[in-house]
């Protein structure tokens, strides 16, 4: 599997990509996922961004975002890290 795979409208991201983006070791990432400590948000592009998706992953202190095209190719990645402070609510809003 490539890092991001899109089949029948379902987007799958390799766990190691998300773990790295959130600054977590893979075993910790998996444990946090099972415990519901990692949340996600998916947005579909419109107008000039049609065919793109923005995938955002949240942990307690970090936000990791991928922008992908319609084939699943990663075109942009970014992360916000708040160190020991929890993520502010404003960081969890779409489009930010």
Gaussian input, Z-matrix of N, CA and C with variables (Angstrom, degrees):
# hf/3-21g

backbone

0 1
 N
 C     1     B1
 C     2     B2     1     A1
 N     3     B3     2     A2     1     D1
 C     4     B4     3     A3     2     D2
 C     5     B5     4     A4     3     D3
 N     6     B6     5     A5     4     D4
 C     7     B7     6     A6     5     D5
 C     8     B8     7     A7     6     D6
 N     9     B9     8     A8     7     D7
 C    10    B10     9     A9     8     D8
 C    11    B11    10    A10     9     D9
 N    12    B12    11    A11    10    D10
 C    13    B13    12    A12    11    D11
 C    14    B14    13    A13    12    D12
 N    15    B15    14    A14    13    D13
 C    16    B16    15    A15    14    D14
 C    17    B17    16    A16    15    D15
 N    18    B18    17    A17    16    D16
 C    19    B19    18    A18    17    D17
 C    20    B20    19    A19    18    D18
 N    21    B21    20    A20    19    D19
 C    22    B22    21    A21    20    D20
 C    23    B23    22    A22    21    D21
 N    24    B24    23    A23    22    D22
 C    25    B25    24    A24    23    D23
 C    26    B26    25    A25    24    D24
 N    27    B27    26    A26    25    D25
 C    28    B28    27    A27    26    D26
 C    29    B29    28    A28    27    D27
 N    30    B30    29    A29    28    D28
 C    31    B31    30    A30    29    D29
 C    32    B32    31    A31    30    D30
 N    33    B33    32    A32    31    D31
 C    34    B34    33    A33    32    D32
 C    35    B35    34    A34    33    D33
 N    36    B36    35    A35    34    D34
 C    37    B37    36    A36    35    D35
 C    38    B38    37    A37    36    D36
 N    39    B39    38    A38    37    D37
 C    40    B40    39    A39    38    D38
 C    41    B41    40    A40    39    D39
 N    42    B42    41    A41    40    D40
 C    43    B43    42    A42    41    D41
 C    44    B44    43    A43    42    D42
 N    45    B45    44    A44    43    D43
 C    46    B46    45    A45    44    D44
 C    47    B47    46    A46    45    D45
 N    48    B48    47    A47    46    D46
 C    49    B49    48    A48    47    D47
 C    50    B50    49    A49    48    D48
 N    51    B51    50    A50    49    D49
 C    52    B52    51    A51    50    D50
 C    53    B53    52    A52    51    D51
 N    54    B54    53    A53    52    D52
 C    55    B55    54    A54    53    D53
 C    56    B56    55    A55    54    D54
 N    57    B57    56    A56    55    D55
 C    58    B58    57    A57    56    D56
 C    59    B59    58    A58    57    D57
 N    60    B60    59    A59    58    D58
 C    61    B61    60    A60    59    D59
 C    62    B62    61    A61    60    D60
 N    63    B63    62    A62    61    D61
 C    64    B64    63    A63    62    D62
 C    65    B65    64    A64    63    D63
 N    66    B66    65    A65    64    D64
 C    67    B67    66    A66    65    D65
 C    68    B68    67    A67    66    D66
 N    69    B69    68    A68    67    D67
 C    70    B70    69    A69    68    D68
 C    71    B71    70    A70    69    D69
 N    72    B72    71    A71    70    D70
 C    73    B73    72    A72    71    D71
 C    74    B74    73    A73    72    D72
 N    75    B75    74    A74    73    D73
 C    76    B76    75    A75    74    D74
 C    77    B77    76    A76    75    D75
 N    78    B78    77    A77    76    D76
 C    79    B79    78    A78    77    D77
 C    80    B80    79    A79    78    D78
 N    81    B81    80    A80    79    D79
 C    82    B82    81    A81    80    D80
 C    83    B83    82    A82    81    D81
 N    84    B84    83    A83    82    D82
 C    85    B85    84    A84    83    D83
 C    86    B86    85    A85    84    D84
 N    87    B87    86    A86    85    D85
 C    88    B88    87    A87    86    D86
 C    89    B89    88    A88    87    D87
 N    90    B90    89    A89    88    D88
 C    91    B91    90    A90    89    D89
 C    92    B92    91    A91    90    D90
 N    93    B93    92    A92    91    D91
 C    94    B94    93    A93    92    D92
 C    95    B95    94    A94    93    D93
 N    96    B96    95    A95    94    D94
 C    97    B97    96    A96    95    D95
 C    98    B98    97    A97    96    D96
 N    99    B99    98    A98    97    D97
 C   100   B100    99    A99    98    D98
 C   101   B101   100   A100    99    D99
 N   102   B102   101   A101   100   D100
 C   103   B103   102   A102   101   D101
 C   104   B104   103   A103   102   D102
 N   105   B105   104   A104   103   D103
 C   106   B106   105   A105   104   D104
 C   107   B107   106   A106   105   D105
 N   108   B108   107   A107   106   D106
 C   109   B109   108   A108   107   D107
 C   110   B110   109   A109   108   D108
 N   111   B111   110   A110   109   D109
 C   112   B112   111   A111   110   D110
 C   113   B113   112   A112   111   D111
 N   114   B114   113   A113   112   D112
 C   115   B115   114   A114   113   D113
 C   116   B116   115   A115   114   D114
 N   117   B117   116   A116   115   D115
 C   118   B118   117   A117   116   D116
 C   119   B119   118   A118   117   D117
 N   120   B120   119   A119   118   D118
 C   121   B121   120   A120   119   D119
 C   122   B122   121   A121   120   D120
 N   123   B123   122   A122   121   D121
 C   124   B124   123   A123   122   D122
 C   125   B125   124   A124   123   D123
 N   126   B126   125   A125   124   D124
 C   127   B127   126   A126   125   D125
 C   128   B128   127   A127   126   D126
 N   129   B129   128   A128   127   D127
 C   130   B130   129   A129   128   D128
 C   131   B131   130   A130   129   D129
 N   132   B132   131   A131   130   D130
 C   133   B133   132   A132   131   D131
 C   134   B134   133   A133   132   D132
 N   135   B135   134   A134   133   D133
 C   136   B136   135   A135   134   D134
 C   137   B137   136   A136   135   D135
 N   138   B138   137   A137   136   D136
 C   139   B139   138   A138   137   D137
 C   140   B140   139   A139   138   D138
 N   141   B141   140   A140   139   D139
 C   142   B142   141   A141   140   D140
 C   143   B143   142   A142   141   D141
 N   144   B144   143   A143   142   D142
 C   145   B145   144   A144   143   D143
 C   146   B146   145   A145   144   D144
 N   147   B147   146   A146   145   D145
 C   148   B148   147   A147   146   D146
 C   149   B149   148   A148   147   D147
 N   150   B150   149   A149   148   D148
 C   151   B151   150   A150   149   D149
 C   152   B152   151   A151   150   D150
 N   153   B153   152   A152   151   D151
 C   154   B154   153   A153   152   D152
 C   155   B155   154   A154   153   D153
 N   156   B156   155   A155   154   D154
 C   157   B157   156   A156   155   D155
 C   158   B158   157   A157   156   D156
 N   159   B159   158   A158   157   D157
 C   160   B160   159   A159   158   D158
 C   161   B161   160   A160   159   D159
 N   162   B162   161   A161   160   D160
 C   163   B163   162   A162   161   D161
 C   164   B164   163   A163   162   D162
 N   165   B165   164   A164   163   D163
 C   166   B166   165   A165   164   D164
 C   167   B167   166   A166   165   D165
 N   168   B168   167   A167   166   D166
 C   169   B169   168   A168   167   D167
 C   170   B170   169   A169   168   D168
 N   171   B171   170   A170   169   D169
 C   172   B172   171   A171   170   D170
 C   173   B173   172   A172   171   D171
 N   174   B174   173   A173   172   D172
 C   175   B175   174   A174   173   D173
 C   176   B176   175   A175   174   D174
 N   177   B177   176   A176   175   D175
 C   178   B178   177   A177   176   D176
 C   179   B179   178   A178   177   D177
 N   180   B180   179   A179   178   D178
 C   181   B181   180   A180   179   D179
 C   182   B182   181   A181   180   D180
 N   183   B183   182   A182   181   D181
 C   184   B184   183   A183   182   D182
 C   185   B185   184   A184   183   D183
 N   186   B186   185   A185   184   D184
 C   187   B187   186   A186   185   D185
 C   188   B188   187   A187   186   D186
 N   189   B189   188   A188   187   D187
 C   190   B190   189   A189   188   D188
 C   191   B191   190   A190   189   D189
 N   192   B192   191   A191   190   D190
 C   193   B193   192   A192   191   D191
 C   194   B194   193   A193   192   D192
 N   195   B195   194   A194   193   D193
 C   196   B196   195   A195   194   D194
 C   197   B197   196   A196   195   D195
 N   198   B198   197   A197   196   D196
 C   199   B199   198   A198   197   D197
 C   200   B200   199   A199   198   D198
 N   201   B201   200   A200   199   D199
 C   202   B202   201   A201   200   D200
 C   203   B203   202   A202   201   D201
 N   204   B204   203   A203   202   D202
 C   205   B205   204   A204   203   D203
 C   206   B206   205   A205   204   D204
 N   207   B207   206   A206   205   D205
 C   208   B208   207   A207   206   D206
 C   209   B209   208   A208   207   D207
 N   210   B210   209   A209   208   D208
 C   211   B211   210   A210   209   D209
 C   212   B212   211   A211   210   D210
 N   213   B213   212   A212   211   D211
 C   214   B214   213   A213   212   D212
 C   215   B215   214   A214   213   D213
 N   216   B216   215   A215   214   D214
 C   217   B217   216   A216   215   D215
 C   218   B218   217   A217   216   D216
 N   219   B219   218   A218   217   D217
 C   220   B220   219   A219   218   D218
 C   221   B221   220   A220   219   D219
 N   222   B222   221   A221   220   D220
 C   223   B223   222   A222   221   D221
 C   224   B224   223   A223   222   D222
 N   225   B225   224   A224   223   D223
 C   226   B226   225   A225   224   D224
 C   227   B227   226   A226   225   D225
 N   228   B228   227   A227   226   D226
 C   229   B229   228   A228   227   D227
 C   230   B230   229   A229   228   D228
 N   231   B231   230   A230   229   D229
 C   232   B232   231   A231   230   D230
 C   233   B233   232   A232   231   D231
 N   234   B234   233   A233   232   D232
 C   235   B235   234   A234   233   D233
 C   236   B236   235   A235   234   D234
 N   237   B237   236   A236   235   D235
 C   238   B238   237   A237   236   D236
 C   239   B239   238   A238   237   D237
 N   240   B240   239   A239   238   D238
 C   241   B241   240   A240   239   D239
 C   242   B242   241   A241   240   D240
 N   243   B243   242   A242   241   D241
 C   244   B244   243   A243   242   D242
 C   245   B245   244   A244   243   D243
 N   246   B246   245   A245   244   D244
 C   247   B247   246   A246   245   D245
 C   248   B248   247   A247   246   D246
 N   249   B249   248   A248   247   D247
 C   250   B250   249   A249   248   D248
 C   251   B251   250   A250   249   D249
 N   252   B252   251   A251   250   D250
 C   253   B253   252   A252   251   D251
 C   254   B254   253   A253   252   D252
 N   255   B255   254   A254   253   D253
 C   256   B256   255   A255   254   D254
 C   257   B257   256   A256   255   D255
 N   258   B258   257   A257   256   D256
 C   259   B259   258   A258   257   D257
 C   260   B260   259   A259   258   D258
 N   261   B261   260   A260   259   D259
 C   262   B262   261   A261   260   D260
 C   263   B263   262   A262   261   D261
 N   264   B264   263   A263   262   D262
 C   265   B265   264   A264   263   D263
 C   266   B266   265   A265   264   D264
 N   267   B267   266   A266   265   D265
 C   268   B268   267   A267   266   D266
 C   269   B269   268   A268   267   D267
 N   270   B270   269   A269   268   D268
 C   271   B271   270   A270   269   D269
 C   272   B272   271   A271   270   D270
 N   273   B273   272   A272   271   D271
 C   274   B274   273   A273   272   D272
 C   275   B275   274   A274   273   D273
 N   276   B276   275   A275   274   D274
 C   277   B277   276   A276   275   D275
 C   278   B278   277   A277   276   D276
 N   279   B279   278   A278   277   D277
 C   280   B280   279   A279   278   D278
 C   281   B281   280   A280   279   D279
 N   282   B282   281   A281   280   D280
 C   283   B283   282   A282   281   D281
 C   284   B284   283   A283   282   D282
 N   285   B285   284   A284   283   D283
 C   286   B286   285   A285   284   D284
 C   287   B287   286   A286   285   D285

   B1=1.4629
   B2=1.5192
   B3=1.3234
   B4=1.4574
   B5=1.5299
   B6=1.3109
   B7=1.4715
   B8=1.5329
   B9=1.3315
   B10=1.4643
   B11=1.5209
   B12=1.3218
   B13=1.4602
   B14=1.5235
   B15=1.3282
   B16=1.4605
   B17=1.5225
   B18=1.3404
   B19=1.4725
   B20=1.5091
   B21=1.3185
   B22=1.4652
   B23=1.5339
   B24=1.3359
   B25=1.4617
   B26=1.5184
   B27=1.3333
   B28=1.4690
   B29=1.5285
   B30=1.3214
   B31=1.4634
   B32=1.5229
   B33=1.3333
   B34=1.4590
   B35=1.5198
   B36=1.3319
   B37=1.4632
   B38=1.5232
   B39=1.3220
   B40=1.4571
   B41=1.5351
   B42=1.3133
   B43=1.4682
   B44=1.5227
   B45=1.3251
   B46=1.4704
   B47=1.5276
   B48=1.3227
   B49=1.4739
   B50=1.5243
   B51=1.3180
   B52=1.4722
   B53=1.5267
   B54=1.3209
   B55=1.4670
   B56=1.5277
   B57=1.3216
   B58=1.4668
   B59=1.5253
   B60=1.3307
   B61=1.4579
   B62=1.5171
   B63=1.3331
   B64=1.4674
   B65=1.5268
   B66=1.3433
   B67=1.4559
   B68=1.5216
   B69=1.3378
   B70=1.4612
   B71=1.5217
   B72=1.3373
   B73=1.4596
   B74=1.5300
   B75=1.3120
   B76=1.4634
   B77=1.5315
   B78=1.3424
   B79=1.4720
   B80=1.5360
   B81=1.3281
   B82=1.4620
   B83=1.5256
   B84=1.3374
   B85=1.4624
   B86=1.5259
   B87=1.3251
   B88=1.4726
   B89=1.5236
   B90=1.3179
   B91=1.4628
   B92=1.5322
   B93=1.3268
   B94=1.4675
   B95=1.5350
   B96=1.3370
   B97=1.4700
   B98=1.5207
   B99=1.3176
   B100=1.4768
   B101=1.5222
   B102=1.3188
   B103=1.4654
   B104=1.5300
   B105=1.3310
   B106=1.4633
   B107=1.5158
   B108=1.3293
   B109=1.4631
   B110=1.5250
   B111=1.3218
   B112=1.4607
   B113=1.5289
   B114=1.3191
   B115=1.4612
   B116=1.5232
   B117=1.3307
   B118=1.4580
   B119=1.5190
   B120=1.3215
   B121=1.4595
   B122=1.5328
   B123=1.3235
   B124=1.4567
   B125=1.5179
   B126=1.3323
   B127=1.4658
   B128=1.5266
   B129=1.3252
   B130=1.4592
   B131=1.5130
   B132=1.3259
   B133=1.4572
   B134=1.5177
   B135=1.3120
   B136=1.4661
   B137=1.5233
   B138=1.3022
   B139=1.4648
   B140=1.5324
   B141=1.3164
   B142=1.4683
   B143=1.5284
   B144=1.3232
   B145=1.4653
   B146=1.5251
   B147=1.3182
   B148=1.4598
   B149=1.5254
   B150=1.3179
   B151=1.4572
   B152=1.5185
   B153=1.3235
   B154=1.4677
   B155=1.5202
   B156=1.3211
   B157=1.4589
   B158=1.5207
   B159=1.3229
   B160=1.4661
   B161=1.5214
   B162=1.3190
   B163=1.4648
   B164=1.5156
   B165=1.3184
   B166=1.4546
   B167=1.5221
   B168=1.3239
   B169=1.4612
   B170=1.5247
   B171=1.3184
   B172=1.4538
   B173=1.5218
   B174=1.3155
   B175=1.4622
   B176=1.5241
   B177=1.2912
   B178=1.4634
   B179=1.5294
   B180=1.3325
   B181=1.4544
   B182=1.5271
   B183=1.3271
   B184=1.4620
   B185=1.5226
   B186=1.3353
   B187=1.4672
   B188=1.5230
   B189=1.3284
   B190=1.4576
   B191=1.5159
   B192=1.3243
   B193=1.4615
   B194=1.5262
   B195=1.3370
   B196=1.4592
   B197=1.5161
   B198=1.3114
   B199=1.4587
   B200=1.5200
   B201=1.3320
   B202=1.4615
   B203=1.5231
   B204=1.3278
   B205=1.4605
   B206=1.5254
   B207=1.3161
   B208=1.4670
   B209=1.5208
   B210=1.3380
   B211=1.4685
   B212=1.5318
   B213=1.3389
   B214=1.4562
   B215=1.5173
   B216=1.3212
   B217=1.4641
   B218=1.5273
   B219=1.3180
   B220=1.4683
   B221=1.5200
   B222=1.3401
   B223=1.4660
   B224=1.5176
   B225=1.3136
   B226=1.4685
   B227=1.5216
   B228=1.3212
   B229=1.4603
   B230=1.5228
   B231=1.3123
   B232=1.4628
   B233=1.5215
   B234=1.3173
   B235=1.4655
   B236=1.5213
   B237=1.3013
   B238=1.4648
   B239=1.5158
   B240=1.3084
   B241=1.4582
   B242=1.5216
   B243=1.3132
   B244=1.4552
   B245=1.5226
   B246=1.3434
   B247=1.4569
   B248=1.5183
   B249=1.3231
   B250=1.4565
   B251=1.5142
   B252=1.3313
   B253=1.4670
   B254=1.5348
   B255=1.3248
   B256=1.4689
   B257=1.5226
   B258=1.3247
   B259=1.4670
   B260=1.5197
   B261=1.3254
   B262=1.4612
   B263=1.5209
   B264=1.2998
   B265=1.4723
   B266=1.5312
   B267=1.3267
   B268=1.4695
   B269=1.5154
   B270=1.3244
   B271=1.4524
   B272=1.5283
   B273=1.3031
   B274=1.4640
   B275=1.5282
   B276=1.3204
   B277=1.4634
   B278=1.5216
   B279=1.3379
   B280=1.4565
   B281=1.5228
   B282=1.3223
   B283=1.4575
   B284=1.5049
   B285=1.3038
   B286=1.4660
   B287=1.4975
   A1=109.36
   A2=115.65
   A3=118.73
   A4=108.56
   A5=119.38
   A6=120.93
   A7=114.66
   A8=116.95
   A9=120.90
   A10=107.63
   A11=115.79
   A12=121.42
   A13=108.46
   A14=116.33
   A15=121.09
   A16=107.59
   A17=115.55
   A18=121.34
   A19=108.88
   A20=115.97
   A21=122.08
   A22=111.70
   A23=115.94
   A24=120.68
   A25=114.86
   A26=117.36
   A27=121.60
   A28=108.33
   A29=116.04
   A30=121.60
   A31=108.73
   A32=116.08
   A33=121.81
   A34=108.33
   A35=115.57
   A36=121.53
   A37=107.68
   A38=115.82
   A39=121.17
   A40=109.34
   A41=116.83
   A42=122.13
   A43=112.61
   A44=116.93
   A45=119.59
   A46=111.90
   A47=117.55
   A48=121.15
   A49=109.86
   A50=116.57
   A51=120.88
   A52=110.28
   A53=116.87
   A54=120.63
   A55=110.29
   A56=116.18
   A57=120.07
   A58=110.71
   A59=116.70
   A60=120.80
   A61=113.59
   A62=115.56
   A63=120.04
   A64=112.31
   A65=116.44
   A66=120.43
   A67=113.38
   A68=116.22
   A69=121.17
   A70=110.54
   A71=116.01
   A72=119.91
   A73=107.30
   A74=116.88
   A75=121.10
   A76=113.32
   A77=119.81
   A78=118.52
   A79=112.49
   A80=117.46
   A81=120.72
   A82=110.85
   A83=115.84
   A84=120.44
   A85=110.58
   A86=116.66
   A87=120.41
   A88=111.21
   A89=116.51
   A90=120.73
   A91=110.72
   A92=116.58
   A93=120.53
   A94=111.57
   A95=117.03
   A96=120.49
   A97=110.14
   A98=116.00
   A99=120.07
   A100=111.49
   A101=116.85
   A102=121.65
   A103=112.21
   A104=118.03
   A105=121.20
   A106=113.34
   A107=118.02
   A108=121.61
   A109=112.86
   A110=116.52
   A111=121.95
   A112=106.48
   A113=116.12
   A114=120.15
   A115=108.91
   A116=115.68
   A117=120.28
   A118=111.32
   A119=113.87
   A120=120.95
   A121=106.10
   A122=116.32
   A123=121.39
   A124=108.74
   A125=115.35
   A126=120.73
   A127=108.55
   A128=116.21
   A129=121.88
   A130=108.83
   A131=114.76
   A132=120.09
   A133=112.35
   A134=115.25
   A135=122.36
   A136=108.23
   A137=115.66
   A138=122.66
   A139=110.93
   A140=118.48
   A141=121.85
   A142=112.56
   A143=117.61
   A144=121.64
   A145=112.87
   A146=117.64
   A147=121.52
   A148=110.07
   A149=116.81
   A150=122.08
   A151=113.38
   A152=115.85
   A153=119.95
   A154=109.90
   A155=114.89
   A156=122.20
   A157=108.13
   A158=115.92
   A159=120.74
   A160=106.70
   A161=115.50
   A162=122.94
   A163=107.26
   A164=116.94
   A165=120.98
   A166=109.06
   A167=115.43
   A168=123.36
   A169=108.11
   A170=115.90
   A171=121.22
   A172=110.80
   A173=115.91
   A174=121.86
   A175=105.75
   A176=117.28
   A177=120.01
   A178=112.32
   A179=117.41
   A180=120.86
   A181=114.64
   A182=117.48
   A183=118.80
   A184=111.47
   A185=114.61
   A186=121.56
   A187=107.38
   A188=116.07
   A189=122.45
   A190=108.10
   A191=116.11
   A192=120.04
   A193=110.42
   A194=114.62
   A195=122.62
   A196=108.48
   A197=116.67
   A198=121.92
   A199=105.09
   A200=115.85
   A201=121.30
   A202=110.19
   A203=115.49
   A204=118.82
   A205=109.62
   A206=116.92
   A207=121.17
   A208=113.55
   A209=117.64
   A210=119.99
   A211=111.77
   A212=117.32
   A213=121.04
   A214=113.77
   A215=116.90
   A216=120.68
   A217=109.59
   A218=115.92
   A219=120.34
   A220=108.61
   A221=116.22
   A222=119.84
   A223=112.34
   A224=115.85
   A225=118.78
   A226=109.07
   A227=116.33
   A228=121.88
   A229=107.43
   A230=114.55
   A231=119.07
   A232=108.61
   A233=115.13
   A234=120.30
   A235=109.19
   A236=115.38
   A237=123.19
   A238=106.59
   A239=116.77
   A240=121.33
   A241=108.48
   A242=116.43
   A243=121.69
   A244=112.11
   A245=116.23
   A246=120.41
   A247=111.19
   A248=116.98
   A249=121.15
   A250=114.12
   A251=117.50
   A252=121.07
   A253=109.82
   A254=117.23
   A255=118.92
   A256=110.90
   A257=115.90
   A258=120.38
   A259=110.24
   A260=118.56
   A261=120.43
   A262=110.61
   A263=117.70
   A264=121.25
   A265=111.93
   A266=117.28
   A267=120.38
   A268=111.73
   A269=119.45
   A270=123.10
   A271=110.90
   A272=117.98
   A273=122.12
   A274=113.34
   A275=117.51
   A276=120.12
   A277=110.05
   A278=117.08
   A279=120.72
   A280=112.03
   A281=115.27
   A282=120.67
   A283=115.94
   A284=119.24
   A285=120.45
   A286=111.45
   D1=139.24
   D2=174.35
   D3=-79.36
   D4=169.33
   D5=-174.53
   D6=-53.26
   D7=-37.10
   D8=176.86
   D9=-131.89
   D10=129.54
   D11=-177.76
   D12=-126.03
   D13=133.61
   D14=177.20
   D15=-120.00
   D16=120.84
   D17=177.25
   D18=-138.08
   D19=127.63
   D20=177.60
   D21=51.29
   D22=39.40
   D23=177.50
   D24=79.47
   D25=0.79
   D26=179.31
   D27=-100.52
   D28=128.62
   D29=-179.96
   D30=-102.66
   D31=126.57
   D32=176.04
   D33=-120.14
   D34=130.86
   D35=178.85
   D36=-115.42
   D37=133.09
   D38=178.26
   D39=-58.41
   D40=131.58
   D41=-175.96
   D42=-56.34
   D43=-36.82
   D44=-177.91
   D45=-65.14
   D46=-31.19
   D47=177.96
   D48=-65.63
   D49=-45.38
   D50=-179.19
   D51=-69.33
   D52=-43.93
   D53=-179.96
   D54=-57.58
   D55=-46.79
   D56=179.32
   D57=-61.87
   D58=-43.88
   D59=-179.80
   D60=-62.93
   D61=-31.81
   D62=178.46
   D63=-90.00
   D64=0.65
   D65=178.53
   D66=70.49
   D67=31.31
   D68=-178.19
   D69=-117.20
   D70=146.20
   D71=169.86
   D72=-67.51
   D73=147.81
   D74=-176.48
   D75=-54.01
   D76=-45.17
   D77=178.42
   D78=-61.28
   D79=-38.89
   D80=178.34
   D81=-66.55
   D82=-41.04
   D83=177.50
   D84=-58.98
   D85=-46.93
   D86=-179.79
   D87=-62.20
   D88=-41.60
   D89=178.20
   D90=-63.39
   D91=-44.30
   D92=179.14
   D93=-65.03
   D94=-36.07
   D95=176.90
   D96=-62.63
   D97=-48.37
   D98=-179.76
   D99=-61.52
   D100=-33.49
   D101=-178.47
   D102=-83.86
   D103=-1.97
   D104=-179.95
   D105=76.72
   D106=19.11
   D107=-178.92
   D108=-87.15
   D109=-11.49
   D110=176.12
   D111=-108.88
   D112=126.47
   D113=177.68
   D114=-120.85
   D115=163.81
   D116=-176.26
   D117=-137.63
   D118=161.25
   D119=173.84
   D120=-145.52
   D121=135.88
   D122=178.89
   D123=-121.68
   D124=134.64
   D125=178.06
   D126=-127.86
   D127=140.38
   D128=177.22
   D129=-101.09
   D130=137.26
   D131=179.74
   D132=-71.98
   D133=150.96
   D134=175.22
   D135=-128.55
   D136=167.82
   D137=177.65
   D138=50.37
   D139=-119.09
   D140=-177.72
   D141=-64.22
   D142=-21.24
   D143=-179.24
   D144=-100.29
   D145=12.14
   D146=179.78
   D147=-55.27
   D148=133.67
   D149=-178.69
   D150=93.64
   D151=-8.67
   D152=177.96
   D153=-101.51
   D154=157.40
   D155=175.62
   D156=-132.27
   D157=142.29
   D158=172.69
   D159=-111.46
   D160=119.83
   D161=-178.37
   D162=-110.18
   D163=121.65
   D164=-177.12
   D165=-120.74
   D166=133.98
   D167=-178.10
   D168=-122.35
   D169=134.95
   D170=-176.64
   D171=-121.48
   D172=134.99
   D173=167.55
   D174=-117.46
   D175=-173.40
   D176=-176.52
   D177=-61.01
   D178=-37.73
   D179=-173.30
   D180=-121.63
   D181=3.64
   D182=-173.08
   D183=-145.35
   D184=145.91
   D185=172.06
   D186=-118.75
   D187=131.06
   D188=178.18
   D189=-122.07
   D190=132.72
   D191=-175.85
   D192=-130.22
   D193=137.45
   D194=172.99
   D195=-119.52
   D196=138.66
   D197=168.39
   D198=-113.31
   D199=126.54
   D200=-177.72
   D201=-124.32
   D202=156.22
   D203=174.48
   D204=-92.73
   D205=-176.26
   D206=-173.93
   D207=-66.52
   D208=-16.62
   D209=177.86
   D210=-93.58
   D211=-4.52
   D212=-179.06
   D213=94.31
   D214=3.43
   D215=177.57
   D216=-71.19
   D217=131.08
   D218=178.30
   D219=-75.89
   D220=121.33
   D221=178.18
   D222=-102.62
   D223=-21.00
   D224=178.93
   D225=-155.46
   D226=144.32
   D227=171.73
   D228=-136.89
   D229=144.85
   D230=178.08
   D231=-152.26
   D232=157.42
   D233=179.06
   D234=-143.74
   D235=143.72
   D236=171.22
   D237=-116.33
   D238=126.98
   D239=-179.00
   D240=-120.57
   D241=123.87
   D242=-178.38
   D243=-103.42
   D244=19.49
   D245=177.00
   D246=57.42
   D247=-124.74
   D248=-178.93
   D249=-84.91
   D250=-7.72
   D251=-178.67
   D252=-86.95
   D253=145.07
   D254=176.37
   D255=-69.81
   D256=156.36
   D257=177.40
   D258=-62.12
   D259=133.33
   D260=173.56
   D261=-67.97
   D262=151.98
   D263=179.56
   D264=-58.38
   D265=-34.66
   D266=-178.08
   D267=-60.94
   D268=-26.58
   D269=-179.92
   D270=-73.38
   D271=-19.89
   D272=-177.94
   D273=-90.72
   D274=4.03
   D275=-178.77
   D276=-86.63
   D277=144.51
   D278=178.26
   D279=-57.44
   D280=146.08
   D281=173.77
   D282=80.56
   D283=-1.27
   D284=-178.79
   D285=-100.66

